[in-house]
């Protein structure tokens, strides 16, 4: 009976190893299909994101100050 358990344990371990190997082979295949952006494209798009975030940060800050001012007049 203990021999059966060892065989089943070995089968599970081998199956797990095989599934992990298959998984990583699939990951490698998918990574080769990825269309990576150029360095210039990454830099330009990062700059655009930083400008947009800065713009909206300033807009929200000014709106906050405006509403604080308006609500201050109500008191």
mmCIF file of the N, C-alpha and C atoms, coordinates in Angstrom:
data_MODEL
# 
_entry.id   MODEL 
# 
loop_
_atom_site.group_PDB 
_atom_site.id 
_atom_site.type_symbol 
_atom_site.label_atom_id 
_atom_site.label_alt_id 
_atom_site.label_comp_id 
_atom_site.label_asym_id 
_atom_site.label_entity_id 
_atom_site.label_seq_id 
_atom_site.pdbx_PDB_ins_code 
_atom_site.Cartn_x 
_atom_site.Cartn_y 
_atom_site.Cartn_z 
_atom_site.occupancy 
_atom_site.B_iso_or_equiv 
_atom_site.pdbx_formal_charge 
_atom_site.auth_seq_id 
_atom_site.auth_comp_id 
_atom_site.auth_asym_id 
_atom_site.auth_atom_id 
_atom_site.pdbx_PDB_model_num 
ATOM 1   N N  . UNK A 1 1  ? 0.819   -1.189 0.000   1.00 0.00 ? 1  UNK A N  1 
ATOM 2   C CA . UNK A 1 1  ? 0.000   0.000  0.000   1.00 0.00 ? 1  UNK A CA 1 
ATOM 3   C C  . UNK A 1 1  ? 0.863   1.254  0.000   1.00 0.00 ? 1  UNK A C  1 
ATOM 4   N N  . UNK A 1 2  ? 1.968   1.249  0.714   1.00 0.00 ? 2  UNK A N  1 
ATOM 5   C CA . UNK A 1 2  ? 2.832   2.420  0.725   1.00 0.00 ? 2  UNK A CA 1 
ATOM 6   C C  . UNK A 1 2  ? 3.496   2.630  -0.634  1.00 0.00 ? 2  UNK A C  1 
ATOM 7   N N  . UNK A 1 3  ? 3.685   1.546  -1.383  1.00 0.00 ? 3  UNK A N  1 
ATOM 8   C CA . UNK A 1 3  ? 4.259   1.648  -2.722  1.00 0.00 ? 3  UNK A CA 1 
ATOM 9   C C  . UNK A 1 3  ? 3.303   2.397  -3.646  1.00 0.00 ? 3  UNK A C  1 
ATOM 10  N N  . UNK A 1 4  ? 2.002   2.142  -3.512  1.00 0.00 ? 4  UNK A N  1 
ATOM 11  C CA . UNK A 1 4  ? 1.014   2.842  -4.335  1.00 0.00 ? 4  UNK A CA 1 
ATOM 12  C C  . UNK A 1 4  ? 1.037   4.342  -4.052  1.00 0.00 ? 4  UNK A C  1 
ATOM 13  N N  . UNK A 1 5  ? 1.167   4.691  -2.769  1.00 0.00 ? 5  UNK A N  1 
ATOM 14  C CA . UNK A 1 5  ? 1.198   6.105  -2.401  1.00 0.00 ? 5  UNK A CA 1 
ATOM 15  C C  . UNK A 1 5  ? 2.424   6.788  -2.989  1.00 0.00 ? 5  UNK A C  1 
ATOM 16  N N  . UNK A 1 6  ? 3.576   6.098  -2.981  1.00 0.00 ? 6  UNK A N  1 
ATOM 17  C CA . UNK A 1 6  ? 4.789   6.680  -3.542  1.00 0.00 ? 6  UNK A CA 1 
ATOM 18  C C  . UNK A 1 6  ? 4.642   6.889  -5.039  1.00 0.00 ? 6  UNK A C  1 
ATOM 19  N N  . UNK A 1 7  ? 4.047   5.918  -5.724  1.00 0.00 ? 7  UNK A N  1 
ATOM 20  C CA . UNK A 1 7  ? 3.842   6.031  -7.164  1.00 0.00 ? 7  UNK A CA 1 
ATOM 21  C C  . UNK A 1 7  ? 2.908   7.188  -7.463  1.00 0.00 ? 7  UNK A C  1 
ATOM 22  N N  . UNK A 1 8  ? 1.842   7.320  -6.673  1.00 0.00 ? 8  UNK A N  1 
ATOM 23  C CA . UNK A 1 8  ? 0.905   8.425  -6.881  1.00 0.00 ? 8  UNK A CA 1 
ATOM 24  C C  . UNK A 1 8  ? 1.585   9.758  -6.593  1.00 0.00 ? 8  UNK A C  1 
ATOM 25  N N  . UNK A 1 9  ? 2.411   9.815  -5.547  1.00 0.00 ? 9  UNK A N  1 
ATOM 26  C CA . UNK A 1 9  ? 3.124   11.043 -5.214  1.00 0.00 ? 9  UNK A CA 1 
ATOM 27  C C  . UNK A 1 9  ? 4.095   11.407 -6.331  1.00 0.00 ? 9  UNK A C  1 
ATOM 28  N N  . UNK A 1 10 ? 4.817   10.425 -6.878  1.00 0.00 ? 10 UNK A N  1 
ATOM 29  C CA . UNK A 1 10 ? 5.741   10.692 -7.976  1.00 0.00 ? 10 UNK A CA 1 
ATOM 30  C C  . UNK A 1 10 ? 4.992   11.174 -9.208  1.00 0.00 ? 10 UNK A C  1 
ATOM 31  N N  . UNK A 1 11 ? 3.830   10.595 -9.465  1.00 0.00 ? 11 UNK A N  1 
ATOM 32  C CA . UNK A 1 11 ? 3.027   11.000 -10.617 1.00 0.00 ? 11 UNK A CA 1 
ATOM 33  C C  . UNK A 1 11 ? 2.571   12.446 -10.458 1.00 0.00 ? 11 UNK A C  1 
ATOM 34  N N  . UNK A 1 12 ? 2.152   12.822 -9.249  1.00 0.00 ? 12 UNK A N  1 
ATOM 35  C CA . UNK A 1 12 ? 1.711   14.197 -9.005  1.00 0.00 ? 12 UNK A CA 1 
ATOM 36  C C  . UNK A 1 12 ? 2.871   15.174 -9.165  1.00 0.00 ? 12 UNK A C  1 
ATOM 37  N N  . UNK A 1 13 ? 4.049   14.812 -8.657  1.00 0.00 ? 13 UNK A N  1 
ATOM 38  C CA . UNK A 1 13 ? 5.211   15.678 -8.766  1.00 0.00 ? 13 UNK A CA 1 
ATOM 39  C C  . UNK A 1 13 ? 5.622   15.835 -10.222 1.00 0.00 ? 13 UNK A C  1 
ATOM 40  N N  . UNK A 1 14 ? 5.669   14.743 -10.945 1.00 0.00 ? 14 UNK A N  1 
ATOM 41  C CA . UNK A 1 14 ? 6.020   14.799 -12.361 1.00 0.00 ? 14 UNK A CA 1 
ATOM 42  C C  . UNK A 1 14 ? 4.981   15.597 -13.126 1.00 0.00 ? 14 UNK A C  1 
ATOM 43  N N  . UNK A 1 15 ? 3.744   15.389 -12.810 1.00 0.00 ? 15 UNK A N  1 
ATOM 44  C CA . UNK A 1 15 ? 2.678   16.122 -13.481 1.00 0.00 ? 15 UNK A CA 1 
ATOM 45  C C  . UNK A 1 15 ? 2.801   17.616 -13.200 1.00 0.00 ? 15 UNK A C  1 
ATOM 46  N N  . UNK A 1 16 ? 3.112   17.963 -11.962 1.00 0.00 ? 16 UNK A N  1 
ATOM 47  C CA . UNK A 1 16 ? 3.279   19.370 -11.607 1.00 0.00 ? 16 UNK A CA 1 
ATOM 48  C C  . UNK A 1 16 ? 4.473   19.967 -12.347 1.00 0.00 ? 16 UNK A C  1 
ATOM 49  N N  . UNK A 1 17 ? 5.587   19.232 -12.390 1.00 0.00 ? 17 UNK A N  1 
ATOM 50  C CA . UNK A 1 17 ? 6.766   19.717 -13.106 1.00 0.00 ? 17 UNK A CA 1 
ATOM 51  C C  . UNK A 1 17 ? 6.453   19.917 -14.586 1.00 0.00 ? 17 UNK A C  1 
ATOM 52  N N  . UNK A 1 18 ? 5.783   18.942 -15.164 1.00 0.00 ? 18 UNK A N  1 
ATOM 53  C CA . UNK A 1 18 ? 5.440   19.041 -16.582 1.00 0.00 ? 18 UNK A CA 1 
ATOM 54  C C  . UNK A 1 18 ? 4.514   20.222 -16.846 1.00 0.00 ? 18 UNK A C  1 
ATOM 55  N N  . UNK A 1 19 ? 3.561   20.425 -15.949 1.00 0.00 ? 19 UNK A N  1 
ATOM 56  C CA . UNK A 1 19 ? 2.633   21.535 -16.153 1.00 0.00 ? 19 UNK A CA 1 
ATOM 57  C C  . UNK A 1 19 ? 3.344   22.880 -16.003 1.00 0.00 ? 19 UNK A C  1 
ATOM 58  N N  . UNK A 1 20 ? 4.309   22.963 -15.086 1.00 0.00 ? 20 UNK A N  1 
ATOM 59  C CA . UNK A 1 20 ? 5.068   24.201 -14.924 1.00 0.00 ? 20 UNK A CA 1 
ATOM 60  C C  . UNK A 1 20 ? 5.947   24.463 -16.151 1.00 0.00 ? 20 UNK A C  1 
ATOM 61  N N  . UNK A 1 21 ? 6.566   23.428 -16.661 1.00 0.00 ? 21 UNK A N  1 
ATOM 62  C CA . UNK A 1 21 ? 7.400   23.577 -17.852 1.00 0.00 ? 21 UNK A CA 1 
ATOM 63  C C  . UNK A 1 21 ? 6.543   24.027 -19.030 1.00 0.00 ? 21 UNK A C  1 
ATOM 64  N N  . UNK A 1 22 ? 5.400   23.401 -19.178 1.00 0.00 ? 22 UNK A N  1 
ATOM 65  C CA . UNK A 1 22 ? 4.484   23.777 -20.261 1.00 0.00 ? 22 UNK A CA 1 
ATOM 66  C C  . UNK A 1 22 ? 4.024   25.224 -20.103 1.00 0.00 ? 22 UNK A C  1 
ATOM 67  N N  . UNK A 1 23 ? 3.724   25.606 -18.870 1.00 0.00 ? 23 UNK A N  1 
ATOM 68  C CA . UNK A 1 23 ? 3.280   26.972 -18.597 1.00 0.00 ? 23 UNK A CA 1 
ATOM 69  C C  . UNK A 1 23 ? 4.350   27.985 -19.012 1.00 0.00 ? 23 UNK A C  1 
ATOM 70  N N  . UNK A 1 24 ? 5.587   27.757 -18.587 1.00 0.00 ? 24 UNK A N  1 
ATOM 71  C CA . UNK A 1 24 ? 6.646   28.713 -18.892 1.00 0.00 ? 24 UNK A CA 1 
ATOM 72  C C  . UNK A 1 24 ? 7.005   28.722 -20.373 1.00 0.00 ? 24 UNK A C  1 
ATOM 73  N N  . UNK A 1 25 ? 6.858   27.602 -21.055 1.00 0.00 ? 25 UNK A N  1 
ATOM 74  C CA . UNK A 1 25 ? 7.050   27.594 -22.501 1.00 0.00 ? 25 UNK A CA 1 
ATOM 75  C C  . UNK A 1 25 ? 5.976   28.454 -23.172 1.00 0.00 ? 25 UNK A C  1 
ATOM 76  N N  . UNK A 1 26 ? 4.751   28.375 -22.668 1.00 0.00 ? 26 UNK A N  1 
ATOM 77  C CA . UNK A 1 26 ? 3.663   29.204 -23.189 1.00 0.00 ? 26 UNK A CA 1 
ATOM 78  C C  . UNK A 1 26 ? 3.907   30.681 -22.930 1.00 0.00 ? 26 UNK A C  1 
ATOM 79  N N  . UNK A 1 27 ? 4.417   30.995 -21.742 1.00 0.00 ? 27 UNK A N  1 
ATOM 80  C CA . UNK A 1 27 ? 4.726   32.389 -21.414 1.00 0.00 ? 27 UNK A CA 1 
ATOM 81  C C  . UNK A 1 27 ? 5.792   32.921 -22.364 1.00 0.00 ? 27 UNK A C  1 
ATOM 82  N N  . UNK A 1 28 ? 6.826   32.122 -22.596 1.00 0.00 ? 28 UNK A N  1 
ATOM 83  C CA . UNK A 1 28 ? 7.897   32.539 -23.503 1.00 0.00 ? 28 UNK A CA 1 
ATOM 84  C C  . UNK A 1 28 ? 7.358   32.773 -24.918 1.00 0.00 ? 28 UNK A C  1 
ATOM 85  N N  . UNK A 1 29 ? 6.457   31.903 -25.359 1.00 0.00 ? 29 UNK A N  1 
ATOM 86  C CA . UNK A 1 29 ? 5.876   32.055 -26.696 1.00 0.00 ? 29 UNK A CA 1 
ATOM 87  C C  . UNK A 1 29 ? 5.040   33.333 -26.783 1.00 0.00 ? 29 UNK A C  1 
ATOM 88  N N  . UNK A 1 30 ? 4.276   33.631 -25.744 1.00 0.00 ? 30 UNK A N  1 
ATOM 89  C CA . UNK A 1 30 ? 3.444   34.842 -25.750 1.00 0.00 ? 30 UNK A CA 1 
ATOM 90  C C  . UNK A 1 30 ? 4.297   36.108 -25.696 1.00 0.00 ? 30 UNK A C  1 
ATOM 91  N N  . UNK A 1 31 ? 5.395   36.083 -24.927 1.00 0.00 ? 31 UNK A N  1 
ATOM 92  C CA . UNK A 1 31 ? 6.271   37.258 -24.843 1.00 0.00 ? 31 UNK A CA 1 
ATOM 93  C C  . UNK A 1 31 ? 6.873   37.580 -26.200 1.00 0.00 ? 31 UNK A C  1 
ATOM 94  N N  . UNK A 1 32 ? 7.106   36.552 -26.999 1.00 0.00 ? 32 UNK A N  1 
ATOM 95  C CA . UNK A 1 32 ? 7.682   36.819 -28.319 1.00 0.00 ? 32 UNK A CA 1 
ATOM 96  C C  . UNK A 1 32 ? 6.658   37.460 -29.256 1.00 0.00 ? 32 UNK A C  1 
ATOM 97  N N  . UNK A 1 33 ? 5.382   37.351 -28.956 1.00 0.00 ? 33 UNK A N  1 
ATOM 98  C CA . UNK A 1 33 ? 4.325   37.933 -29.782 1.00 0.00 ? 33 UNK A CA 1 
ATOM 99  C C  . UNK A 1 33 ? 4.034   39.392 -29.438 1.00 0.00 ? 33 UNK A C  1 
ATOM 100 N N  . UNK A 1 34 ? 4.553   39.864 -28.303 1.00 0.00 ? 34 UNK A N  1 
ATOM 101 C CA . UNK A 1 34 ? 4.256   41.216 -27.830 1.00 0.00 ? 34 UNK A CA 1 
ATOM 102 C C  . UNK A 1 34 ? 4.911   42.238 -28.750 1.00 0.00 ? 34 UNK A C  1 
ATOM 103 N N  . UNK A 1 35 ? 4.154   43.268 -29.091 1.00 0.00 ? 35 UNK A N  1 
ATOM 104 C CA . UNK A 1 35 ? 4.673   44.367 -29.905 1.00 0.00 ? 35 UNK A CA 1 
ATOM 105 C C  . UNK A 1 35 ? 5.130   45.467 -28.953 1.00 0.00 ? 35 UNK A C  1 
ATOM 106 N N  . UNK A 1 36 ? 6.418   45.531 -28.694 1.00 0.00 ? 36 UNK A N  1 
ATOM 107 C CA . UNK A 1 36 ? 6.953   46.485 -27.733 1.00 0.00 ? 36 UNK A CA 1 
ATOM 108 C C  . UNK A 1 36 ? 7.070   47.872 -28.373 1.00 0.00 ? 36 UNK A C  1 
ATOM 109 N N  . UNK A 1 37 ? 6.748   48.933 -27.603 1.00 0.00 ? 37 UNK A N  1 
ATOM 110 C CA . UNK A 1 37 ? 6.872   50.293 -28.138 1.00 0.00 ? 37 UNK A CA 1 
ATOM 111 C C  . UNK A 1 37 ? 8.350   50.691 -28.236 1.00 0.00 ? 37 UNK A C  1 
ATOM 112 N N  . UNK A 1 38 ? 8.610   51.670 -29.081 1.00 0.00 ? 38 UNK A N  1 
ATOM 113 C CA . UNK A 1 38 ? 9.975   52.167 -29.200 1.00 0.00 ? 38 UNK A CA 1 
ATOM 114 C C  . UNK A 1 38 ? 10.304  53.032 -27.987 1.00 0.00 ? 38 UNK A C  1 
ATOM 115 N N  . UNK A 1 39 ? 11.590  53.264 -27.784 1.00 0.00 ? 39 UNK A N  1 
ATOM 116 C CA . UNK A 1 39 ? 12.028  54.081 -26.649 1.00 0.00 ? 39 UNK A CA 1 
ATOM 117 C C  . UNK A 1 39 ? 11.446  55.494 -26.764 1.00 0.00 ? 39 UNK A C  1 
ATOM 118 N N  . UNK A 1 40 ? 11.467  56.051 -27.971 1.00 0.00 ? 40 UNK A N  1 
ATOM 119 C CA . UNK A 1 40 ? 10.934  57.402 -28.187 1.00 0.00 ? 40 UNK A CA 1 
ATOM 120 C C  . UNK A 1 40 ? 9.446   57.457 -27.863 1.00 0.00 ? 40 UNK A C  1 
ATOM 121 N N  . UNK A 1 41 ? 8.697   56.444 -28.278 1.00 0.00 ? 41 UNK A N  1 
ATOM 122 C CA . UNK A 1 41 ? 7.260   56.408 -28.018 1.00 0.00 ? 41 UNK A CA 1 
ATOM 123 C C  . UNK A 1 41 ? 6.980   56.374 -26.514 1.00 0.00 ? 41 UNK A C  1 
ATOM 124 N N  . UNK A 1 42 ? 7.754   55.601 -25.776 1.00 0.00 ? 42 UNK A N  1 
ATOM 125 C CA . UNK A 1 42 ? 7.574   55.527 -24.325 1.00 0.00 ? 42 UNK A CA 1 
ATOM 126 C C  . UNK A 1 42 ? 7.857   56.883 -23.684 1.00 0.00 ? 42 UNK A C  1 
ATOM 127 N N  . UNK A 1 43 ? 8.917   57.543 -24.122 1.00 0.00 ? 43 UNK A N  1 
ATOM 128 C CA . UNK A 1 43 ? 9.282   58.842 -23.551 1.00 0.00 ? 43 UNK A CA 1 
ATOM 129 C C  . UNK A 1 43 ? 8.206   59.889 -23.855 1.00 0.00 ? 43 UNK A C  1 
ATOM 130 N N  . UNK A 1 44 ? 7.730   59.929 -25.092 1.00 0.00 ? 44 UNK A N  1 
ATOM 131 C CA . UNK A 1 44 ? 6.703   60.906 -25.480 1.00 0.00 ? 44 UNK A CA 1 
ATOM 132 C C  . UNK A 1 44 ? 5.413   60.663 -24.708 1.00 0.00 ? 44 UNK A C  1 
ATOM 133 N N  . UNK A 1 45 ? 4.981   59.415 -24.638 1.00 0.00 ? 45 UNK A N  1 
ATOM 134 C CA . UNK A 1 45 ? 3.721   59.122 -23.943 1.00 0.00 ? 45 UNK A CA 1 
ATOM 135 C C  . UNK A 1 45 ? 3.836   59.367 -22.443 1.00 0.00 ? 45 UNK A C  1 
ATOM 136 N N  . UNK A 1 46 ? 4.999   59.122 -21.867 1.00 0.00 ? 46 UNK A N  1 
ATOM 137 C CA . UNK A 1 46 ? 5.211   59.435 -20.454 1.00 0.00 ? 46 UNK A CA 1 
ATOM 138 C C  . UNK A 1 46 ? 5.129   60.939 -20.231 1.00 0.00 ? 46 UNK A C  1 
ATOM 139 N N  . UNK A 1 47 ? 5.721   61.704 -21.138 1.00 0.00 ? 47 UNK A N  1 
ATOM 140 C CA . UNK A 1 47 ? 5.643   63.164 -21.041 1.00 0.00 ? 47 UNK A CA 1 
ATOM 141 C C  . UNK A 1 47 ? 4.214   63.665 -21.125 1.00 0.00 ? 47 UNK A C  1 
ATOM 142 N N  . UNK A 1 48 ? 3.438   63.098 -22.042 1.00 0.00 ? 48 UNK A N  1 
ATOM 143 C CA . UNK A 1 48 ? 2.032   63.490 -22.186 1.00 0.00 ? 48 UNK A CA 1 
ATOM 144 C C  . UNK A 1 48 ? 1.267   63.197 -20.897 1.00 0.00 ? 48 UNK A C  1 
ATOM 145 N N  . UNK A 1 49 ? 1.498   62.034 -20.323 1.00 0.00 ? 49 UNK A N  1 
ATOM 146 C CA . UNK A 1 49 ? 0.814   61.675 -19.071 1.00 0.00 ? 49 UNK A CA 1 
ATOM 147 C C  . UNK A 1 49 ? 1.189   62.646 -17.960 1.00 0.00 ? 49 UNK A C  1 
ATOM 148 N N  . UNK A 1 50 ? 2.459   62.982 -17.847 1.00 0.00 ? 50 UNK A N  1 
ATOM 149 C CA . UNK A 1 50 ? 2.884   63.912 -16.793 1.00 0.00 ? 50 UNK A CA 1 
ATOM 150 C C  . UNK A 1 50 ? 2.270   65.302 -16.986 1.00 0.00 ? 50 UNK A C  1 
ATOM 151 N N  . UNK A 1 51 ? 2.190   65.768 -18.226 1.00 0.00 ? 51 UNK A N  1 
ATOM 152 C CA . UNK A 1 51 ? 1.585   67.078 -18.495 1.00 0.00 ? 51 UNK A CA 1 
ATOM 153 C C  . UNK A 1 51 ? 0.096   67.058 -18.145 1.00 0.00 ? 51 UNK A C  1 
ATOM 154 N N  . UNK A 1 52 ? -0.612  66.018 -18.539 1.00 0.00 ? 52 UNK A N  1 
ATOM 155 C CA . UNK A 1 52 ? -2.052  65.933 -18.267 1.00 0.00 ? 52 UNK A CA 1 
ATOM 156 C C  . UNK A 1 52 ? -2.306  65.846 -16.756 1.00 0.00 ? 52 UNK A C  1 
ATOM 157 N N  . UNK A 1 53 ? -1.529  65.036 -16.062 1.00 0.00 ? 53 UNK A N  1 
ATOM 158 C CA . UNK A 1 53 ? -1.703  64.910 -14.610 1.00 0.00 ? 53 UNK A CA 1 
ATOM 159 C C  . UNK A 1 53 ? -1.418  66.246 -13.928 1.00 0.00 ? 53 UNK A C  1 
ATOM 160 N N  . UNK A 1 54 ? -0.369  66.927 -14.340 1.00 0.00 ? 54 UNK A N  1 
ATOM 161 C CA . UNK A 1 54 ? -0.044  68.233 -13.756 1.00 0.00 ? 54 UNK A CA 1 
ATOM 162 C C  . UNK A 1 54 ? -1.152  69.248 -14.026 1.00 0.00 ? 54 UNK A C  1 
ATOM 163 N N  . UNK A 1 55 ? -1.664  69.265 -15.257 1.00 0.00 ? 55 UNK A N  1 
ATOM 164 C CA . UNK A 1 55 ? -2.742  70.185 -15.614 1.00 0.00 ? 55 UNK A CA 1 
ATOM 165 C C  . UNK A 1 55 ? -3.970  69.965 -14.726 1.00 0.00 ? 55 UNK A C  1 
ATOM 166 N N  . UNK A 1 56 ? -4.409  68.718 -14.614 1.00 0.00 ? 56 UNK A N  1 
ATOM 167 C CA . UNK A 1 56 ? -5.607  68.457 -13.822 1.00 0.00 ? 56 UNK A CA 1 
ATOM 168 C C  . UNK A 1 56 ? -5.370  68.657 -12.327 1.00 0.00 ? 56 UNK A C  1 
ATOM 169 N N  . UNK A 1 57 ? -4.153  68.443 -11.878 1.00 0.00 ? 57 UNK A N  1 
ATOM 170 C CA . UNK A 1 57 ? -3.834  68.731 -10.477 1.00 0.00 ? 57 UNK A CA 1 
ATOM 171 C C  . UNK A 1 57 ? -3.997  70.221 -10.195 1.00 0.00 ? 57 UNK A C  1 
ATOM 172 N N  . UNK A 1 58 ? -3.500  71.042 -11.086 1.00 0.00 ? 58 UNK A N  1 
ATOM 173 C CA . UNK A 1 58 ? -3.622  72.499 -10.926 1.00 0.00 ? 58 UNK A CA 1 
ATOM 174 C C  . UNK A 1 58 ? -5.079  72.927 -11.014 1.00 0.00 ? 58 UNK A C  1 
ATOM 175 N N  . UNK A 1 59 ? -5.840  72.366 -11.958 1.00 0.00 ? 59 UNK A N  1 
ATOM 176 C CA . UNK A 1 59 ? -7.256  72.713 -12.105 1.00 0.00 ? 59 UNK A CA 1 
ATOM 177 C C  . UNK A 1 59 ? -8.016  72.358 -10.830 1.00 0.00 ? 59 UNK A C  1 
ATOM 178 N N  . UNK A 1 60 ? -7.803  71.170 -10.304 1.00 0.00 ? 60 UNK A N  1 
ATOM 179 C CA . UNK A 1 60 ? -8.518  70.748 -9.088  1.00 0.00 ? 60 UNK A CA 1 
ATOM 180 C C  . UNK A 1 60 ? -8.095  71.606 -7.901  1.00 0.00 ? 60 UNK A C  1 
ATOM 181 N N  . UNK A 1 61 ? -6.818  71.959 -7.813  1.00 0.00 ? 61 UNK A N  1 
ATOM 182 C CA . UNK A 1 61 ? -6.343  72.836 -6.738  1.00 0.00 ? 61 UNK A CA 1 
ATOM 183 C C  . UNK A 1 61 ? -7.037  74.195 -6.804  1.00 0.00 ? 61 UNK A C  1 
ATOM 184 N N  . UNK A 1 62 ? -7.108  74.760 -8.008  1.00 0.00 ? 62 UNK A N  1 
ATOM 185 C CA . UNK A 1 62 ? -7.760  76.072 -8.159  1.00 0.00 ? 62 UNK A CA 1 
ATOM 186 C C  . UNK A 1 62 ? -9.253  75.993 -7.855  1.00 0.00 ? 62 UNK A C  1 
ATOM 187 N N  . UNK A 1 63 ? -9.902  74.917 -8.281  1.00 0.00 ? 63 UNK A N  1 
ATOM 188 C CA . UNK A 1 63 ? -11.326 74.752 -7.962  1.00 0.00 ? 63 UNK A CA 1 
ATOM 189 C C  . UNK A 1 63 ? -11.524 74.634 -6.453  1.00 0.00 ? 63 UNK A C  1 
ATOM 190 N N  . UNK A 1 64 ? -10.647 73.916 -5.795  1.00 0.00 ? 64 UNK A N  1 
ATOM 191 C CA . UNK A 1 64 ? -10.728 73.760 -4.341  1.00 0.00 ? 64 UNK A CA 1 
ATOM 192 C C  . UNK A 1 64 ? -10.594 75.117 -3.658  1.00 0.00 ? 64 UNK A C  1 
ATOM 193 N N  . UNK A 1 65 ? -9.614  75.906 -4.083  1.00 0.00 ? 65 UNK A N  1 
ATOM 194 C CA . UNK A 1 65 ? -9.426  77.239 -3.488  1.00 0.00 ? 65 UNK A CA 1 
ATOM 195 C C  . UNK A 1 65 ? -10.644 78.134 -3.769  1.00 0.00 ? 65 UNK A C  1 
ATOM 196 N N  . UNK A 1 66 ? -11.219 78.045 -4.967  1.00 0.00 ? 66 UNK A N  1 
ATOM 197 C CA . UNK A 1 66 ? -12.386 78.841 -5.321  1.00 0.00 ? 66 UNK A CA 1 
ATOM 198 C C  . UNK A 1 66 ? -13.575 78.478 -4.420  1.00 0.00 ? 66 UNK A C  1 
ATOM 199 N N  . UNK A 1 67 ? -13.839 77.186 -4.244  1.00 0.00 ? 67 UNK A N  1 
ATOM 200 C CA . UNK A 1 67 ? -14.964 76.775 -3.414  1.00 0.00 ? 67 UNK A CA 1 
ATOM 201 C C  . UNK A 1 67 ? -14.743 77.101 -1.943  1.00 0.00 ? 67 UNK A C  1 
ATOM 202 N N  . UNK A 1 68 ? -13.505 77.024 -1.486  1.00 0.00 ? 68 UNK A N  1 
ATOM 203 C CA . UNK A 1 68 ? -13.212 77.439 -0.099  1.00 0.00 ? 68 UNK A CA 1 
ATOM 204 C C  . UNK A 1 68 ? -13.523 78.924 0.058   1.00 0.00 ? 68 UNK A C  1 
ATOM 205 N N  . UNK A 1 69 ? -13.127 79.725 -0.936  1.00 0.00 ? 69 UNK A N  1 
ATOM 206 C CA . UNK A 1 69 ? -13.413 81.154 -0.904  1.00 0.00 ? 69 UNK A CA 1 
ATOM 207 C C  . UNK A 1 69 ? -14.916 81.433 -0.905  1.00 0.00 ? 69 UNK A C  1 
ATOM 208 N N  . UNK A 1 70 ? -15.654 80.773 -1.808  1.00 0.00 ? 70 UNK A N  1 
ATOM 209 C CA . UNK A 1 70 ? -17.089 80.978 -1.920  1.00 0.00 ? 70 UNK A CA 1 
ATOM 210 C C  . UNK A 1 70 ? -17.797 80.530 -0.635  1.00 0.00 ? 70 UNK A C  1 
ATOM 211 N N  . UNK A 1 71 ? -17.445 79.400 -0.119  1.00 0.00 ? 71 UNK A N  1 
ATOM 212 C CA . UNK A 1 71 ? -18.067 78.922 1.116   1.00 0.00 ? 71 UNK A CA 1 
ATOM 213 C C  . UNK A 1 71 ? -17.689 79.783 2.319   1.00 0.00 ? 71 UNK A C  1 
ATOM 214 N N  . UNK A 1 72 ? -16.522 80.407 2.265   1.00 0.00 ? 72 UNK A N  1 
ATOM 215 C CA . UNK A 1 72 ? -16.100 81.315 3.315   1.00 0.00 ? 72 UNK A CA 1 
ATOM 216 C C  . UNK A 1 72 ? -16.955 82.579 3.348   1.00 0.00 ? 72 UNK A C  1 
ATOM 217 N N  . UNK A 1 73 ? -17.463 82.985 2.182   1.00 0.00 ? 73 UNK A N  1 
ATOM 218 C CA . UNK A 1 73 ? -18.317 84.174 2.118   1.00 0.00 ? 73 UNK A CA 1 
ATOM 219 C C  . UNK A 1 73 ? -19.698 83.894 2.715   1.00 0.00 ? 73 UNK A C  1 
ATOM 220 N N  . UNK A 1 74 ? -20.129 82.634 2.663   1.00 0.00 ? 74 UNK A N  1 
ATOM 221 C CA . UNK A 1 74 ? -21.454 82.288 3.154   1.00 0.00 ? 74 UNK A CA 1 
ATOM 222 C C  . UNK A 1 74 ? -21.532 82.404 4.677   1.00 0.00 ? 74 UNK A C  1 
ATOM 223 N N  . UNK A 1 75 ? -20.455 82.085 5.366   1.00 0.00 ? 75 UNK A N  1 
ATOM 224 C CA . UNK A 1 75 ? -20.466 82.168 6.841   1.00 0.00 ? 75 UNK A CA 1 
ATOM 225 C C  . UNK A 1 75 ? -20.735 83.555 7.242   1.00 0.00 ? 75 UNK A C  1 
# 
